[in-house]
Amino acid sequence: MTVYQAPGESRIPIGIIGPQHHFQELKPVLKTFPSFIPEFKEANHFDEILKYTEELLNSSDVILFLEWQHYLEAKQHLKFNIPVHVVSPSGTGLYRAILLASHIFSPHALTIDTVEKEYVEQVLEDLSLSVDTQRYISSDHLQQTDEVINKHQLFIDKNGGVVITGITEVASTMQRGGYNVQLIRPTRQDFIVSLERALLSTDTRKNKETQIVFMLINIDSFRQVINSYRSEHDIQLLKLKTQELLLDYAKQLDSHFLTVGDEYLFITTRGIFESETRGYKYIPLLHSIKKQTGFSASIGIGFGQSAADAGNHARLALKQSKDVGGNACYIVRENRSVVGPVEVSHLNDYEQYELSITDHDFLERAEQAGMSAAYMKKLMARVTRHKKTDYTAQELAQTLNITVRSAHRILLKWMDADLVRIIGEEKLTYKGRPRRIYSLTFTEDS
């Protein structure tokens, strides 16, 4: 799915505070939340945390702390006037930390900060692990880093074992002191949960939740479909079967459903629609229509602050779906930016990739160079699945299902638009000219 971002698109500034190593793990997850404009602030010490939090309170709609201790420090000294969230240290990252500590150190004793006793005991039980001695340093109130380190040291010096900490500064200090330490690092799932909560808490998001959504469905070549049936009875049965399928989907969307001539109309809210389509990732309705009736349909979805706007945008989106040959779904948002084509099922002829490119300049260059949305999706899918960004013309032809000659022609256009660059040559073991190797530069920052 491609998101064509219109100038002036309403997006949500989010301030993110934490250590640098967490940023690198968070950035790939943030790409799946195109509504956010992130502002990163690397903070490791008390003064930095307060300074950056104050700055972000004035420039952001929501703040996300990546470490619990940083959140407590800011909360104790500052008044929050916007939603503030923290990545939970008791999520799947805790499971990973304890499991790694068990495999690497086989500890008989643990000293743990940031996480409450009941969470750790639950993880140990789930993982079928046991330790002889445990020490918990409470996380429900702020403690100075030196105080936390001192408590860990006293325990380890007496009992041995491993330190499990959610504080980067504690982990670094104790590792330098020769102690066995395992840092609780948030997993991808922890970041997703935190970003979802942050997104839902913003005023911008709350306003969009109640936006009106119109969905227009039109049967492709409807007259031709009807003419293929011999009797009026069969035609009515077909219509009833289609309407029954659509009524089930209307119930799923909690929407109002109308039949308007040869078209079908759903009216729902944006919050419900985004939830049911998993954030526009796929709409299985078209796949279901084709499977159960044998004919294809086109969908146009419109967002708007008013019913009139949403209806007009749905009509524009339906035209877009028809223009690409039908059996497609497009969305026109409140500012007339376009999203699509939305996946019509969870099955693809190639690897899935949830593509969300919002750089207007890039999209313009890509379009001028003949890089269609379909080509982008296939290439980004391959990059995501196989981590492969370097191709010969022969490999590119195979990926895009085109001839090698066409691949060479396309690559020349892409080079002129700075979308690819030559990085080397592949020498062949048999006679023939070496093959050039091209790197997809447009994947580097997308």
HELIX and SHEET records of a PDB file:
HELIX    1   1 GLN A   20  LEU A   30  1                                  11    
HELIX    2   2 PHE A   46  SER A   59  1                                  14    
HELIX    3   3 TRP A   68  HIS A   77  1                                  10    
HELIX    4   4 THR A   92  PHE A  105  1                                  14    
HELIX    5   5 LYS A  117  ASP A  126  1                                  10    
HELIX    6   6 THR A  145  ASN A  159  1                                  15    
HELIX    7   7 THR A  168  ARG A  176  1                                   9    
HELIX    8   8 ARG A  188  SER A  201  1                                  14    
HELIX    9   9 ASP A  203  GLU A  209  1                                   7    
HELIX   10  10 PHE A  222  ASN A  227  1                                   6    
HELIX   11  11 GLU A  232  GLN A  252  1                                  21    
HELIX   12  12 ARG A  270  GLU A  276  1                                   7    
HELIX   13  13 LEU A  285  THR A  293  1                                   9    
HELIX   14  14 ALA A  307  ASP A  323  1                                  17    
HELIX   15  15 HIS A  360  GLN A  368  1                                   9    
HELIX   16  16 ALA A  373  HIS A  386  1                                  14    
HELIX   17  17 ALA A  393  LEU A  400  1                                   8    
HELIX   18  18 VAL A  404  ASP A  416  1                                  13    
HELIX   19  19 THR A  441  THR A  443  5                                   3    
SHEET    1   A 7 THR A   2  TYR A   4  0                                        
SHEET    2   A 7 VAL A 338  GLY A 340 -1                                        
SHEET    3   A 7 CYS A 329  VAL A 332 -1                                        
SHEET    4   A 7 ALA A 297  GLY A 304  1                                        
SHEET    5   A 7 ILE A 212  ILE A 219 -1                                        
SHEET    6   A 7 GLU A 263  THR A 269 -1                                        
SHEET    7   A 7 HIS A 256  VAL A 260 -1                                        
SHEET    1   B 4 PHE A  36  GLU A  42  0                                        
SHEET    2   B 4 ILE A  12  GLY A  18  1                                        
SHEET    3   B 4 VAL A  62  PHE A  65  1                                        
SHEET    4   B 4 VAL A  84  VAL A  86  1                                        
SHEET    1   C 4 THR A 133  ILE A 137  0                                        
SHEET    2   C 4 ALA A 109  ASP A 113  1                                        
SHEET    3   C 4 VAL A 162  THR A 165  1                                        
SHEET    4   C 4 VAL A 181  LEU A 183  1                                        
SHEET    1   D 3 ASP A 390  TYR A 391  0                                        
SHEET    2   D 3 ARG A 435  LEU A 440 -1                                        
SHEET    3   D 3 VAL A 420  GLU A 426 -1                                        
END                                                                             
